[in-house]
Each structure stands twice: as structure tokens, then as C-alpha cells.
Amino acid sequence: LERASAFLFHPTARPNLLQSVFLIGVKIVAIAFIAIIIGQVKAVMEEISSDDPDKKAQLKVLDRYLERHAVPQEARTKARAHLIFMHNRLLTAKYTGLLAKLPPRLRTHVEA
């Protein structure tokens, strides 16, 4: 193999500066691509795992509103994500408040 392409296959071959910059750029793009995919999967999983009927009803109302007003898809996605975030945040606050009202002995059993 030529020295220019040998660095890809041979573990001891050292790439030149241009090859190093290219490899670093490819790795950065790959990391960004994987981060985007993980973020999208997380958003879909949050939406799928919502068994709360109140959340489903709110999402249905929001979807109808956004559909009626012809909101662009990117804005729809952001609005749905924000509604899910706020719903989960309020739900967490509600359960934290309920746990705080329990007697200390029972609270330790519930939190464990």
C-alpha cells in the first residue's frame, strides 16, 4: 500500500497533518450524528411510554390545534416536547409533595 492510504490499515503508520484533520473531522461528525439519533430516540420513547390518559388527551388537543393552524412540523415537534416536559415536571412535583406529607417511617419504605 502507498503511505497515503496505509495509515487507515496499518496500526503503526502515522498519518500526516491533513489526514489527521480529516480523521478528527469525521469523528466529530460521527459523534454529532449519534447524539442526534440518541436525542430523537429518547423523544420517541418518552412519547411512547406515556401511559397517562391525561397526557394523551392534552397531546391530542395540541395536535388538533397545531393541525388546524397549519403549524410547521419543526414547531409541532418542539411544542409536543415542551408539553411532555411540563407534564412530567408537574407530575414529579405532585408526587414529591405527596411523599413529603407521609410520616418519616413510611417515607423511607416508599423511597427505598
N, C-alpha and C positions, 0 to 999 in steps of 0.2 A: 504494500500500500504506500501511497505517497505520504509525505509528512503532513500535508494539509488535512487529509481525511483520517490519518492514523490515530489522532487524539480521541476520536469517537470510539474506537475499538480497542485500543491498547491502553492498559491501566497505567503504564509508566510514561507514556508520551505526554508532553507538556504543550498545551495549546498556546498560540500566540495571542497578542492583545485583542485583536479583532474577534478571534474565536471565543475568547473568554467573555468579552462583552456580549456577543451573540448568545452564548450559553446562559449568562446571567439574565438577559432579557427574556429568553424562552422560559426560564424558571419563574420569573416574576409573572409573566402572562399565565403560566400554568397554575400558579398559586391563586391568582385573581379569579381565574375561571373556576377553580374548585371552590373558592369561597362563595362565589355567586351561586353555584349549584347547591351548596350546602344551605345557603340562605333561602333559596326557593323551596327546597325540600322541607326545611323547618316550617316555613309559612304554610305549605300544603298540609303537613302533619298536624299543625295547630288547628287548622280549619277542619280537617277530617276528624280529629279527636274531640271535637266539641259535641258532647252528648247533651249539653244543657238545652232544653227546649226554649228557654227564654232567649238564649244567644242565637239559636236558629231562627226564631221569629224576628229578632232585631235585624239579622243579616238578610232575611227575606224582604223585609220592609225597605232596607237600604238598597238592595239590589233592584227592587221595583222602582224606587225613586231615581237611582242612577240611570236605569234603562229609559225611563220616561223622559229624562232631561238630556239624553244622549251624551253622557259624560265619557270622555276618552278612557280607554282601557287602563292606562297607567294610573290615572286619578282614581279609577274604581278600585284597583288593587291597593292603593295607598289608603283609601277610605275604609275598605274592609279590614286591612291590617290594623288600622287605628282603632276601629270599633272592637275588634277581638282583643287588642291590647288593653283598652279601657275596661272592657267587660271582665277580663281576667284580673286586672288590678283591683277593681271594686270587689270582686268575689274574694280575693285574697284578704283584703281589708276587712270584709264582713266576717270571714272565718277567724281571722286574728282577733277581732273584737269578741267573738263568741268564746274563743279559748281563754281570753283574759278574764272572762266572767266565771269560769269554772273554779272550784276550790283547788288550791295548790296540789293536794294529793292526787286528785283525779286528773289534773292537767298533766302531771308527769307521766301518767299511764297513757294518756291520749297522744302526747307528743312523742313518746318512745316508739 
